[in-house]
Amino acid sequence: MTTARIAALFRHPIKGFTPEKVRSATLEPGKPFPGDRLYALEDGPSGFDPARPSFIPKQRFAVLAKIAEVAKAKTRLDDTTGAFHARAEGMADFSGDLREPAGRAAFEAWTTELLGDAAGGPLRLLDGVGHRFLDHPLGHVSIINLASVRDLETRLGKALDPLRFRANLYIDGWPAWAENGWEGLRLTLGEAEAEVFKPIVRCAAPGVDPETALRDLDIPAEMHRLYGHMLCGIYVHVKTAGVVREGDTAHPPP
């Protein structure tokens, strides 16, 4: 097998919004990917209690699986200043500190104007304050095998931006779909070691083109038609702490 490597690392500061590329990250046992899903934009009351935070299904939030127009916003968190930036065609640029109530209120107003009738509302930006708004309550770190995405796009006859799948790590060099049989096995990712928790069952989110904000595919239906399953990617749990960097090796199970 060709040596597999970490092709790219991404975080998503606000659940459902723009993936942000990072060069490296320190993974810690039992914890999610750094800076990932820190906030979530509530689309109507979700039942989230910051005093007793718990898992809330994605359908309660403004995310791509529910609202394709979310992809119109191009967002970025500045780690140096703490400022969060957002832009969208036809909108004034946004900049604010989401750690502060005023910054969150301003972003709520900005996204309310952007999404319009596509959102049920009212929109409210939730700060997890240590809680992470993950797609699965135990889906700590997500990984996409780029060979699997390439196989899917070949069968579809349509180019697919891997960022449609909103993972933390993108790996190049593993055989296509091999990861679907790795549940419970150990991987080495850079300096870290992780155990595969489960394959990821895909929802409607990857059907949205991240550039055009159009829902142009039904990925779950197409995968079921082509493969008889709707699995693409894996969730892993970090077991041994370590730094992972773009270009690091990604050893599959022995």
N, C-alpha and C positions, 0 to 999 in steps of 0.2 A: 504494500500500500504506500502511495506517496505520502510523505510527511504532511500531516494536517496542521494548519495554522489558524490562529484567530485573525480573520480578515478585517474585522471592525468591531467596535464596542459602542453601544448606544444607551443613553438613559432617556426617560420621558418624564420630565419634572411635573407636568400636569397630565394626568391620565387622559389618553385619547388625542393629545395634541402632539406637536412636532417632535420627532426623535432628534436627540442631540448627540453628535459624535464626540466621544472622548478617546484620548490616546491610551489611558490606562485606568485601572480601578483596583482598589484593595478589597478583595472578597473576604468576608468573615463568616465563621460557622453559624448556621441557623439564621442568617440575616439576608435581606434582599440586596439587589444591586444598588450601589451607592447613588443617591440622587434620583432614584426611580420612583415614579408614581407618588410623589410627595403631596400633591394636591389633586382634587377632583372637582369638576364643575357639576354641581347638582342641578338636574333638570326637574324641578318640582321637588317637594319634600321626599327625602330618601330614607329617613329614619336613622341617619347616622348620629350617634351620641359621642361627642368628643371626650366626655368624661368616662365613657365605657366603650371605646372604639372597637368595632368588630367588622367582619366582612360584609360588604354590601354588593349585590349583583350589579354588573356594569350597566344594565338597562335603566338604572336609576340616574345615570349620569349622561352628560353631553359627550358622547364618544362616537367613533366612526361606525361602529356596529349599528348605531341607532340614527345618527345624523351625519350624513356624508359631508355636509357643509362645514363641519369642524375643520376639515383639511384646508379650507380657505385661509385659515390663520397660520402664519409662519412665526413660530415662537422661539425664544432663546433666553436662557437664564445666565446672567453674568455672575460667575462665582466670586469675582473680585469685589464688585460693588453690591451684590445682592439684588440688583435691578432685574426685573423680568421685562423682556421686550416682545412686542407682537406687532405684526403688520399684516395687512390684507388689502387686496385691490379695492379701491374706492373708499377706503377707511383712513382716518388719521392714525398715525402710528401710536402705539401704546407703550408706555414705560412706567413701571411702578414697583414697589417693594411688596411682594405678596405675603411677607411675614407680618405686615401691618394691616389692620382692618381697613384703613383708607385705601391701601393699594389693592386689596381684594375687592372692595366695593367698586373701585374704578374699573377693574378688569371685568367684573360682572356686567357693568353698564356697557363696556366695549363689546363684549360677546353677545349681549342681548341685541345690540344694534346689528352686529354681523350676522347672527343666525336667524333673526326675525321669526317668521312663522314656523320655521323648521324645528324650533325648540318649543316644548310645551310651557316651560318656565313655571315659576320664576327661577332664574339662574342664580346659584349661590356657590361661590368658590370655597370649598372645604379644605382646611389645613389639618392634616392628620396629626401634626405635632408628635412625631414618632411612629404613628400608624402609617402603613402603606396601603394605597388603594389598588391592590393587585387584582388581576383577572381571576385568579384562583386563590383561595385562602392560604394554600401551601405552595403556590407557584413562585418560589423565591427568586430564582434567576432563570431567564428563558434563553434558549439557544436555537438558532436556525442553522441547518445544514444547507449550504449554498448549492450542493449537488442535487439535493431534493428539489429546490426551487427551480433549478435549470431543467430538471427532468419534467417538472410540471409545465413550465412554459413551452418546452418542446412539444409536449402532447397537446397543449392548448393551441399552439401555433400563434402565441402572443407573448411579447416580452413582458416580464414581470419585475418590477422594482422590488428587491427583497425587503425594502423597508415597509412594504405593505404588511409584513408579518410582525413588526413592532417588537423585535427581540432585543435582548441585551448583548448577546454575543452572536456573531456570524462566523461560521467555521467553513474553511475551504480545505478539501482533501479527504473528507470522509466519503465512503460510497453512498450513493443516493438511497435514502430510506432505511439505511442500516440502523439509525437511531431509534426506529420504532420498536426494536427488539431489545433495547438496553435497560429496561426498567429494573431498578435495584442494583445496577452495576456502577462501578467507579470510573470516573474520568479524571485525567490530569489536564488542567487548564493553566498554562504558565506555571506559576509557583503554587497554585491552589489545587486542591483535590475536591471533587464533588461527586455526589451520588445521584444517579438519574431517578427522579421521583415518578414521572409519568410522561407519556407523549401528550402533546397539546392538541385538543380537538378544536378545529378552527370554527370561528363564528363568521358573521357577515363583514367584519371590519376589513379583511384583506381585499374585499371586492371593491374598495374605494381607491382610485388612483390618487396617490398622495400629492401629485402635482396639480392635477386638474380639479380635484375634489368632486369627481363624478363617480357614481357607483356603476362601473362598467362590467363587472363580473359577479357571478354567484359562486364564490370559491367553494363553499361546502358542497353544493350540488355538483359542481364540476369534478371535485375530487372523488365524490362518491361514484360518479359516472365512470371516471377513468381508473380508479383504484379499488373501489369498494370500501373505502374508509375516508375519514375527514381529518386525518392526522398530519400535521406538519410542524415539526419542532418538538423540543422537549423542555420540561421544567427540571431543574436540578437543585439539590440542596448542598450548600458548601459544607464540607467536613473538615478540611484543613485550610487555614487562612493562607493568603498569599496575594501577591500582586499579579494581575493579568494585564498584558500589554498587546497592542496591535502588533502582529507578527510573531507572537509567542506560539510555541507548539501546543497542539490540542490532541493529546493521546487518547484514543478510544479505549474501551475495555479490552483487556487481554484475551 
